[in-house]
Structures are given as structure tokens and as C-alpha cells.
Amino acid sequence: MFALKKMITPFILPPGIFILAIIFLALAMVQRKRWKLGLANLAVGLMLWVLSTAPMANFLIHGLEADYSIPARPPGDVIILLGGGMIENVPDLSGTSSPSPSTMSRIVTAVRLYRRLKLPIVVTGGRAHDDSDFAVATIAKRFLVDLGVPENLITVEDRARDTAQNARLTVAICRQRGFSKPILLSAAYHLKRAGMAFEAAGMHATPFPAYFLGSRNISYTGRHLLPQAGTLCTSTLALHEYIGILYYRMFGP
């Protein structure tokens, strides 16, 4: 019964229920001899299914994360923490709004790295939308302080709206403060594009992965072929990075 429940659940929740709907619609079109439209819908459904499986998500994300490892004591004179979004207007222990799960993971790793290296932190991230009440960096600073980082060692860059702006504005702060060897802390899958942005801004940064999304040395079973929302999210994050890297190579950050 437990195994059956685990097999059925992915198909009564998104994206599984939508994948089945698209495939059934495609088969109905094929049956009515609407071949082109039916096959196009079938291709969309199957592609969405594949992107929602662990093997494909791991394959895509591994291409972004494979070059990075976690150094015990990375060389540097400042930690640059890249924000990754926030959850607006929600109650929190010490204020309003909170970091997104992605940003929270980066904050926790930044605190752990600070305790090891005792380096100052520059946290970068602006407002998610024009009508946002807070910037990502402001929320992140509150959590850094709550977790024990001295407030006087935290510099906030709260204007950047994307990775390229993160790099340009943070590099300007580093030069103003006399930092020349930044440790760039972000999600492992994001480090390649972020590193390209910092190089374009005129400063090399030592990459430090806050966390990894790709499982390694995994033996796949049938359950890994079931569509999952979280897995589709991982594939989407990877595709977003590949598109961003391609854009940087074509037009620059």
C-alpha cells in the first residue's frame, strides 16, 4: 500500500497531473487523426515529464556544479554573499519578511564560513520588485546579525537587481574598502555565471559553494522516473543558468 501511494501521489499533484492531461489530450488528437497537433502536445508532455525526473535534473545541474568543491580554508579578505530572493511580508522572529530557502542556505553557510575565517561580509541583493518594502540584502543582514555575525562587519549593497549588477556594485565596494581577494559565496549551480560577471567587472573572486542540488553517485530506481515538482524546479534553475551563461558569452554581463 505504501509503495502504491508513492507511485500514485506524483500523478495527482503538479506537475504530474498536468503531464497526464497533456498526454491524454495528445492521444485523443492522434485518435482523431489530428497528427501534427497531437504529436506536438505529446512531445510537450513527454518533455515536461523528462524534466521532472531525477536523472535529467541531476544531469543538467551536474554540468554547472561539477567544477566546484568546498575548500577548508579558502584564501580571501572578504566574503561576498549573493542574495537569492526573499519571502515578502511574512512574520519573523526579529522583523518582517524572511529570506527565500535559497538565500537562507547561503546565509547559514556564510555564517559558518565567517566563524572559520573571521572575515567581513558584503551581502548584495536589491528589491525584488519596485513596490517591495525591503531589499534582499537588508533581510539577509538581519539574519546574519541574529546568527552571531557582528553588525560592524557586514556591508549591505541593496541596489542590485540581477547578477551582473551584483558584481559591478560589489566590486566597487571592495575597491572602496580595500578588498582585493573576495570569496564569492552562492549556490554551486550559480557560481559559474556569477564568476563570469565578477571577471567582467574587473575582479577575480574565489568561488565557494553554499550548497549543491545535484546528487552524486546515485543508483536510480523506478521511483526516480516519477515526475516531482521539486525536481522540475531543479531542472528549471539549471536551464535558467545555461541561458544566462549563453547570454553572457554572446553579449557580456
C-alpha positions as CSV (number, residue, x, y, z in Angstrom):
1,M,0.0,0.0,0.0
2,F,2.8,2.4,0.9
3,A,4.6,1.8,-2.5
4,L,1.3,2.2,-4.4
5,K,0.7,5.5,-2.6
6,K,4.1,6.8,-3.5
7,M,3.5,5.9,-7.2
8,I,0.1,7.5,-7.4
9,T,0.8,10.7,-5.5
10,P,3.1,12.3,-8.2
11,F,0.2,12.0,-10.7
12,I,-2.4,13.7,-8.6
13,L,-0.2,16.7,-7.8
14,P,1.5,19.2,-10.2
15,P,3.3,18.7,-12.5
16,G,2.2,15.1,-12.8
17,I,-1.5,15.7,-13.2
18,F,-0.8,18.3,-15.9
19,I,1.6,15.9,-17.7
20,L,-1.1,13.2,-17.8
21,A,-3.7,15.7,-19.0
22,I,-1.4,16.9,-21.9
23,I,-0.6,13.3,-22.9
24,F,-4.2,12.2,-22.8
25,L,-5.2,15.2,-24.8
26,A,-2.4,14.4,-27.3
27,L,-3.6,10.8,-27.7
28,A,-7.2,12.0,-28.2
29,M,-6.0,14.3,-31.0
30,V,-4.0,11.5,-32.6
31,Q,-7.0,9.2,-32.5
32,R,-9.0,11.8,-34.4
33,K,-6.2,12.0,-36.9
34,R,-5.0,15.4,-35.9
35,W,-1.5,14.2,-36.2
36,K,0.6,17.3,-36.1
37,L,-1.2,18.9,-33.1
38,G,-1.4,15.6,-31.3
39,L,2.3,14.8,-31.7
40,A,3.3,18.3,-30.7
41,N,1.3,18.0,-27.5
42,L,2.7,14.6,-26.9
43,A,6.2,15.9,-27.3
44,V,5.5,18.7,-24.8
45,G,4.0,16.3,-22.2
46,L,6.9,13.9,-22.5
47,M,9.5,16.7,-22.4
48,L,7.8,18.1,-19.2
49,W,7.9,14.6,-17.7
50,V,11.6,14.1,-18.5
51,L,12.5,17.5,-17.0
52,S,10.6,16.4,-13.8
53,T,12.7,13.3,-13.2
54,A,15.7,13.0,-11.1
55,P,18.1,11.6,-13.8
56,M,17.5,14.6,-16.1
57,A,17.6,17.2,-13.3
58,N,20.9,15.7,-11.9
59,F,22.3,15.7,-15.4
60,L,21.5,19.3,-16.0
61,I,22.6,20.6,-12.6
62,H,25.8,18.5,-12.5
63,G,27.1,20.3,-15.6
64,L,27.0,23.5,-13.5
65,E,28.2,22.1,-10.2
66,A,30.9,19.6,-11.2
67,D,33.8,22.1,-11.2
68,Y,33.3,23.2,-7.6
69,S,34.2,21.8,-4.3
70,I,34.2,23.1,-0.7
71,P,37.7,24.3,0.3
72,A,38.5,24.0,4.0
73,R,40.1,27.5,4.2
74,P,39.7,29.5,1.0
75,P,42.1,32.4,0.5
76,G,40.4,35.8,0.7
77,D,40.0,39.0,2.6
78,V,36.1,39.4,2.4
79,I,33.1,37.2,1.9
80,I,30.6,38.3,-0.7
81,L,27.2,36.8,-0.1
82,L,24.9,36.8,-3.2
83,G,21.3,37.0,-2.2
84,G,18.8,34.6,-3.9
85,G,15.4,36.2,-3.2
86,M,13.1,36.6,-0.2
87,I,9.6,36.0,1.0
88,E,7.9,39.3,1.5
89,N,5.6,40.5,4.2
90,V,5.6,37.4,6.4
91,P,6.1,37.4,10.2
92,D,9.5,36.5,11.5
93,L,11.2,36.3,14.9
94,S,13.1,39.6,14.6
95,G,11.2,41.5,11.9
96,T,9.0,41.3,8.8
97,S,9.8,39.3,5.7
98,S,12.4,36.5,5.5
99,P,15.0,35.1,3.1
100,S,13.9,32.6,0.5
101,P,15.1,29.0,1.1
102,S,17.9,29.6,-1.4
103,T,19.0,32.8,0.4
104,M,18.7,31.1,3.8
105,S,21.0,28.3,2.8
106,R,23.6,30.9,1.6
107,I,23.2,32.8,4.9
108,V,23.8,29.7,7.0
109,T,26.9,28.8,5.0
110,A,28.2,32.4,5.2
111,V,27.9,32.4,9.0
112,R,29.7,29.0,9.2
113,L,32.4,30.4,6.9
114,Y,32.7,33.6,9.0
115,R,33.2,31.6,12.2
116,R,36.1,29.8,10.5
117,L,37.8,32.7,8.8
118,K,36.6,35.8,10.8
119,L,36.3,37.8,7.6
120,P,33.9,40.8,6.9
121,I,30.9,40.1,4.8
122,V,29.4,42.1,1.9
123,V,25.8,41.0,1.2
124,T,24.3,42.0,-2.1
125,G,20.7,42.0,-3.3
126,G,18.2,44.7,-4.1
127,R,14.4,44.9,-4.1
128,A,12.7,42.0,-5.9
129,H,10.1,44.4,-7.3
130,D,9.7,48.2,-7.5
131,D,6.9,48.0,-4.8
132,S,8.9,45.8,-2.4
133,D,9.3,47.2,1.1
134,F,12.7,45.6,1.7
135,A,15.8,44.7,-0.2
136,V,17.1,41.1,-0.1
137,A,20.4,42.3,1.4
138,T,18.7,44.1,4.2
139,I,16.7,41.0,5.2
140,A,19.9,38.9,4.9
141,K,21.8,41.2,7.2
142,R,19.2,40.9,9.9
143,F,19.5,37.1,9.8
144,L,23.4,37.3,9.8
145,V,23.3,39.5,12.9
146,D,20.7,37.2,14.6
147,L,23.1,34.3,13.9
148,G,26.1,36.0,15.5
149,V,27.9,38.0,12.9
150,P,28.9,41.4,14.3
151,E,26.9,44.2,12.6
152,N,30.0,46.3,12.1
153,L,31.5,43.5,9.9
154,I,28.5,43.5,7.5
155,T,28.2,45.8,4.5
156,V,24.9,45.9,2.6
157,E,24.6,46.5,-1.1
158,D,20.9,46.9,-1.7
159,R,20.5,48.2,-5.2
160,A,21.5,45.3,-7.5
161,R,18.6,43.7,-9.4
162,D,20.5,40.9,-11.1
163,T,23.8,39.0,-11.0
164,A,25.6,41.5,-13.3
165,Q,24.6,44.4,-11.1
166,N,25.6,42.3,-8.0
167,A,29.1,42.1,-9.5
168,R,29.6,45.7,-10.6
169,L,28.2,47.3,-7.4
170,T,30.0,44.8,-5.1
171,V,33.3,45.2,-6.9
172,A,33.0,49.0,-6.4
173,I,32.5,48.4,-2.7
174,C,35.5,46.1,-2.5
175,R,37.8,48.6,-4.2
176,Q,36.5,51.4,-1.9
177,R,37.1,49.3,1.2
178,G,40.5,47.9,0.0
179,F,39.4,44.3,-0.5
180,S,41.2,42.6,-3.4
181,K,40.6,38.8,-2.8
182,P,36.9,38.3,-2.4
183,I,35.4,34.9,-1.6
184,L,32.2,34.6,-3.7
185,L,29.5,32.6,-1.9
186,S,26.5,31.4,-3.7
187,A,24.7,28.2,-4.7
188,A,27.0,25.9,-6.6
189,Y,24.9,25.9,-9.7
190,H,25.1,29.7,-9.8
191,L,28.8,30.2,-9.3
192,K,29.9,29.8,-13.0
193,R,27.7,32.7,-14.2
194,A,28.4,34.8,-11.1
195,G,32.1,34.3,-11.6
196,M,31.8,35.4,-15.2
197,A,30.0,38.6,-14.0
198,F,32.8,39.4,-11.5
199,E,35.5,38.8,-14.0
200,A,33.7,41.2,-16.4
201,A,33.5,43.7,-13.6
202,G,37.3,43.5,-13.2
203,M,37.9,41.4,-10.2
204,H,38.6,37.7,-9.8
205,A,36.7,36.0,-6.9
206,T,37.3,32.7,-5.3
207,P,34.2,30.6,-5.7
208,F,32.7,29.0,-2.6
209,P,29.5,26.8,-3.0
210,A,26.9,27.4,-0.3
211,Y,25.1,24.2,-1.2
212,F,24.7,21.6,-4.0
213,L,21.5,20.4,-5.6
214,G,22.8,17.6,-7.7
215,S,23.0,14.1,-6.1
216,R,26.3,12.3,-6.7
217,N,27.0,8.6,-7.1
218,I,23.2,7.8,-7.0
219,S,21.7,4.5,-8.2
220,Y,18.5,5.3,-9.9
221,T,15.3,3.2,-9.4
222,G,11.9,3.3,-10.8
223,R,10.8,5.9,-8.3
224,H,13.3,8.4,-9.8
225,L,11.4,8.4,-13.0
226,L,8.2,9.7,-11.4
227,P,7.6,13.4,-12.0
228,Q,8.2,15.7,-9.0
229,A,7.7,19.4,-8.6
230,G,11.0,19.9,-6.7
231,T,12.9,18.0,-9.5
232,L,11.2,20.2,-12.2
233,C,12.3,23.2,-10.2
234,T,15.9,22.0,-10.2
235,S,15.8,21.5,-14.0
236,T,14.3,25.0,-14.4
237,L,17.1,26.5,-12.3
238,A,19.7,24.7,-14.4
239,L,18.2,25.8,-17.7
240,H,18.0,29.4,-16.4
241,E,21.7,29.3,-15.7
242,Y,22.6,27.8,-19.1
243,I,20.6,30.5,-20.8
244,G,22.3,33.2,-18.7
245,I,25.7,31.8,-19.4
246,L,25.0,31.8,-23.2
247,Y,23.7,35.4,-23.0
248,Y,26.9,36.4,-21.1
249,R,29.1,34.8,-23.7
250,M,27.2,36.4,-26.6
251,F,26.6,39.9,-25.2
252,G,28.6,40.1,-21.9
253,P,27.1,40.6,-18.4
